[in-house]
Amino acid sequence: MSRNYKFRNPEGAYFISFAVVEWVDVFAYDPYKDIVVDSLRYCQKVKGLEIFAWCIMSNHVHLMIRAGGKSTLSDILRDFKAFTARQLLKVISEKPNEINSQRMLDTFAKAGAKSSNVKNYQLWQHDNQPIEVYSNHVIQQKLNYIHQNPVKAGFVRNPWDYKYSSAKNYAGEKGELEIILVG
């Protein structure tokens, strides 16, 4: 969980971003993005996570979310980041000959050695930088930011063409995750 940023309103919806340590491009590989998608789906079904928007970039994730169950957003994100880190590290370490696997593991080991609350490898940066989305203006601003990220990065021409985003849902199509449409 973040050391400097907190979820002040337990009922609030938040825009959050979190990145891989050293901005390593872990998610340049679709199977690694699928681990994140599957974990988000699990958090929706089991932990009551409500997702309004999402996007997985090559080295970071954007979410607009709210805790809809008994768990807090802090607890959900802590568990999500811990689980996805374990899964991703396992898959990366099982493919030592894949491009960048050893370099990624070395980077995560160095980051883990510097962190007082990590035993071996650290995949995610600690901060989530939550911003409460409290008005229609802020909601629309964050939706646009999330969905335009893959376009600005040059991954796709249109936001709805990017598989690992909720833009497809907002364009009236079925996306990878079920979401709650807002705005």
N, C-alpha and C positions, 0 to 999 in steps of 0.2 A: 504494500500500500504506500501511497505517497507520503513523503515526510513533510512536505511543504504545502500540499493542497488537500483540502478536505471536502467531503460531501456534507454541506451544512444542513440542507433540507432533506430529511429522509424520504419524503413523498415527492420530491422534485425530479424532474427529468434533466439529464445532463448531457452535454457534449464532452466527450473525452477523447484524448489522443494518447497513445503510448507507443513507444518505439523499441526496437531491438538495440541492445548495447552497441555502441560504436556505429550505429546505423548500418549494420551488416544486412545485406540483401538476401535474407533467408527466404523471403516469399517471392523470389524470382522463379521458384519451382511450384507449380500448381498443387502437387500432392501435399506440400507444406501448408499452403493456404487452406486446403481441404481439412486439415487437422484443426485449424482455427474455426472454420465454418461448423464442423461437427461439434466442437466444444461450445460454440455459441448456441447451437440448436439444443444441446443438452442443458445449458443454463436456462434457456427458455422453458423447456419442458419440466425440469426438476427443481430449479431454484426460483422460478417466477420472474426471470429477466424479461422485461419488455423492451423490444428493439424498435425504434422509430426510423433509424437510418444507420448504415454501416458501410465501410469500405476497407478492404485490405490492400495496402500498397506493398511495394517490394521490401520495405523495412519498417513499416509502422502500420497502425490500425486506427481508424476513426470510428467512433460509435456515438449515436444519440440514443440514450437508454434511460430506463427507470426500473427500480426494484418494485415488482408487483406482488411479491410473495412475502414470506416471513423473513427472508434473508435481506441484509442491507447491501447496497451497491459495493461498499468496501469489502464485505465478505465475498460477494460473488466475484468481484474482480481479482481478489487475492487468490481464490480457488482456481479461477479461470487461468490466470497467469501461471500459477504453479503447475497446473495440469498440462497446459499447452507447452510450457518449457520442458517438462519431463518427456512428453511425447515427441516433441521436435528434436530434443537432444538424443533420444533413443534412435530415431530414424536417421538422423545425420550421422551418428556414430556407427550405425550398421552399414553405411555406404562410404567407407574410407577412400575409395577410389573415385568417387564422384567429384566433379570439379568443385573446388572451394570447401569441401567437407572438413578437411584437416585445418584449414585456415580459420574456418568458423569456430571449430572446437577450441583452437588455441586462443582466439579472441574471447570466447565465453569463459575459458579457464582463467585468463588474465583478469577479466572483470570480476569473476567470482573470488579470486584471491584478494582483490582490493575491497570487497564488500564484507562488512562485519556480520551480516545476517544471511550469507550464502555459503553453503558448504563447499561446493566444487565449481559448478558452472553457473554463470548468470546469463540468461538469454534476454530478459526484458529489462529495460531501464525501470527504475523504481517509480518515477512520477507518472501520474495519469492526467494531471492538469485539468480537473473538471471545471466546466463552466455551466452554471445552471441556465437552462433555456426557459426563460420566464415570460416571454412575449412572442407574439406572432412574428414580429420583425426579427428577433434573434433566432427563432426556429427556422425561418426561411433563409436567413443568412448562413446558418450552419448546414442546412440541407444542401444549399448551393455549393458551399465549400467542400462538403463530403463528396458530392456527386461529380464535381468538376475536377477533383484531384487526378483521376486517371486520364482525363482529357489533357490537362496541363502537363502531365508527365509524358504525354505522347503515346500512351498505351492504346487509346482508341480515339475515334473522331467524335463519337456521340457517347454521353455518359451511360445510356442504357445498353450499349454494346459491351460494357465491361462486366464480366461474369461475377466478379467478387465485390459486388456493391448492391445496394438497394435501389439504385437508379432504375433498374428494370421494373421493379415493383411500382415505382412512381410513374412509369410510362405505361402502366396498365397490363404488364406482362408478369408471368410467374418468375420470381427470382429464386436464388439458392436458399434463402431463409424467408419464413413468413414474418412479416413485420406489421406494425400498426402505422397506417398512413396518417400523416399530419400535414398541416399547412394549407 
